[in-house]
Amino acid sequence: MQQPHILGILEDVSQHEALRSAFAKYDYDTQFATHIEEAKKFLSQDEFSVVLLDLPVDENFFIHLEKAQQNHPTRRVIVISSNPKDDFLLQLLQAQIFAFLPKPFEVEDLLTQIKAALELPLFVPQWKVVSAVPHWIEINIPAHDSFISALNSFLFHFLKELPRKESRLLLYAVQELVQNAIEHGNKRDPHKKINFRCLKSKNTLVFQVQDQGEGFLIGSLPHAAIGNLQNSPIQVAEYRKKKGMRPGGLGISSVLRIADGIIFNESGNAVMMIKRWEETGEEV
């Protein structure tokens, strides 16, 4: 197996050794630079499939970002920044970066995103943004598990109006819907897309997930604890083990408890989740 190559363009030199040490046990070939000019000699090399970018967010930031991606459309860029403002995050989405990490960050969170990025085959393109305005985010996502954690790295910050506990529950629900679309709808075929929408009004959030699969009847799922079959978690676990499926099957049941409303389309390949909240003034 080829050794993964990672390039860190990080202004803070103290991060270089800290991350080099953290990456050591993963056998990553890692190079570091403090600015884009220093990184040019590495950026021209195809083997650097993941780039970590932590540079000042000024008028040159997106110029530097474009240079990091130039001629390498499937290079996965992870941006690290202390600026989690909506307008900046929406620009990052439009720029098709892979994931976002706020500062200060946990090394484990960074490693999770790096692992996800490295698991993406080179032929799989980055997601395509259809709309990136605060009240309507819409993305077409290839059906690959790696994009789940990447999507959550953005969504967490768009849910800042909610109390932290509530936002985490909601992220879990979204993750389950996207996971089901990838696994059951598109059968993990990365050539197929998932259409994801996050619509936001003053006190309401609507998430819509649609896959390109044939759909299903919500009342007849032997692998899930939901529907007319009234499957118990034990029955679900036994069925999934027999069919060689991953542990799970409780996702939609959990989503129903978290959401204020959930609606499926007629063919069963699209779901809409509705969540309302009251402004409490609680710190998020």
Buried (B, 14 or more C-beta within 10 A) or exposed (E): EEEBBBBBBBEEEEBBEEBBEBBEEBEBEBBBBBEBEEBEEBBEEEEBBBBBBBBEBEEEBBEBBEBBBEEBEBBBBBBBBEBBEBEBBBBBBEBBBBBBBBEEBEEEBBBBBBBBBBEBEEEBBBBEBEBBEEEEBBBBBBBBBBBBBBBBBBBBBBBEBBBEEBBBBBBBBBBBBBBBBBBBBBEEBBEBBBBBBBBBEEEEBBBBBBBBBEBBEBEEBBBBBBBEBEBEEEBBBEBBEEEEBEEBBBBBBBBEEBBEEBEBEEEBBBBBBBBEBEEEEEEE
